[in-house]
Amino acid sequence: MKRTIRITGMIVMLLVIPLAAAAGDTIYDTDTILGIWATEPNEDGAYSHVEIYVAEGKYNGRIVWLSSPVYEEDETEGTTGQPRLDHFNPDDALKTRPLLGLDLMTGFEHNGKNKWEDGRIYDPESGKDYRCKATMKDPDTLEIFGYVKVAFAKLGRDMIWKRVVEAENKSE
């Protein structure tokens, strides 16, 4: 009888402990991702703000602010003082479009578990497009994972974006 009680007690503990641990994990609302996010700075220290919005039931993101919105005197890619363009785009017709206002994230769907998946992300620094998923780490931290699929593996890189508070965005 004692053995049956011990086994039953162990089974209950094995079931209850994982459930209690999972109960501490916050599940964020589908629209928690909406808003303006600061990207990680690149090797030159330049970064942008991306506004994530919903269109036709999908989550997308557009560049709404650039830390360096115009070409500097020593840059060879563009004309000094002119807005930065998508000059690395492989499509010649798109090379003259401005980066400001550019949709760089498209087609994301919320999976119900703090992830937005099945999207694409465009890298204007290389002109390449990647598969992408976004994971909400907390209400102000978004992990972006852009990748290529090779067989059964996903090869790519993570970036951490931080939410931009409204007052900070207006002052810039």
N, C-alpha and C positions, 0 to 999 in steps of 0.2 A: 504494500500500500504506500509506504514512504517513497519507494522508488518511483511509483506512478506519479505521485505529487511532485517530486523533483523534476521528472521529465516534463510534466505538464508546465511547471513553473519555468523551466528553461525554454520551452517552446514559446510561451507567452512573452518572455523577455526578448527572445530573438525576433518576434514580430513587433513588439511595442517599441523597442529602441530605434530601429530604422524609421518607423513612422514618426516618432517624436523628433528625430533629427530632421526629417523631411519637412515637418511642420514649421521649422524655423526658416526654411528657404522661402523668400518672398517671391511671389509670382506677380509680375507687373502687368498692368492693363495693356491692351493692344496698342493704344495710342500714346503710351508713355514715351515712345521713341520720338514723337513729334517735337519739333523745336529746332533750335540752332545749336550746332555743335562745333567746337574748335578742333581742328585736325592736329595731328602731331606735326611739329616743325620738320622740314626736310633738312638735308645736310647744310644748306645755306642759311637755315634759320627761318625760312619763309613758311607761312602756314595760311590756312583759310578758315572761314566759317561756312558750314554747310547747313542749309535749312532742310530738314526732313519733313515731307508733307505727303498727303494722300491724294492720289488721282486715280479714278476708276477702280477703287478698291485695292490698289497696290501702293506700297510705300516707296517714295523716290526722294532724291536729295539733289539740291542745286547749290552752287557756290554763290553766296550772298555777300561775301567780304573777302578781300585779299590783303595780307600784310604788306605786300608789295604790288599794288595794282597796275603800275606803269613800268615800262622799261627804264632802267637806269642808264647813265651815260656810257658805262663800260661794257654793256651787254651787246652781243652781236646778233641775237635772235630777232630783235625788233627795233623800232624807231624810238629814240629817247623821248620820254614823256608821253608816249602813246600807250593805250591800254594793252595789257598782256593778251596774246592771242593763242589759240590752240594750234601752234605751229608744228608740233610733233605728231599731229593726227595723220594717219596713213592716207586718208581721203583728202585729196587736194582741194576739193570743194569746201571742206570744213576747216582748213588751216587758217582762215581769216576770221573765224568766229571768236568773239571775246570770251575769256575764261570766266569773267564775272557774269553770272546768270546761267552758266553751263550746267545742265543736268549731268551729274557724274554718277549717280546711283539710280537704278531703275528696277522695277518689278519685284520688290520684296514682299513676302507674305509672312504674317505672324503665325507661328506654330503653336502658340499657347503656352510655351515654356520659356519665356524671356528671350526667344530667338526669332529673328526675322530672316527668312531664308529664300533660296531660289532667285536671288537678285543678281545684278551685274554691277560692277564698279569700273569706271573709266579712270585711268591714270594719265592726266594731261602732261606729266613730265616724261612719259615714254610713248604716249599715243596708243597704249594697249588697253584692252578690255578684259576683265577677269570675272569669273564667278565669284559670288560673295555671300557672306552671311554676317549678320550683326547680332551681338549678344549683349543684353542689358546686364551689367554687373551690379549697378546700383542706379538710383534715379538720375545721377549726374555723370555716369561713366558708361561708355559704349565701346565694346570691343568689336572692331571691324576685322574680318578675315577675308582677304582677297586671295584667290587660289586658282590653280589649274588642276584638272583631274588627270592623273596618270595611272592607268589601270585601276587599282583599288585604293590608291593613295591620293590625298589632297596636298599638293605642294604650294605653299604660299607664304604670306606674312601677316602677322597681327599688327594692328595699330590701335591705340587707345585714343578715343575722342572724349572730350569733356564738354558738358553742357555749358552754354554761354548764358549767363543771367541777362535778363532783358536790359537792365541799366548799362551793363558792360557793352552790349552789342550796340546800343544807341550812341555811346560816347566815341565809338571808333569809326 
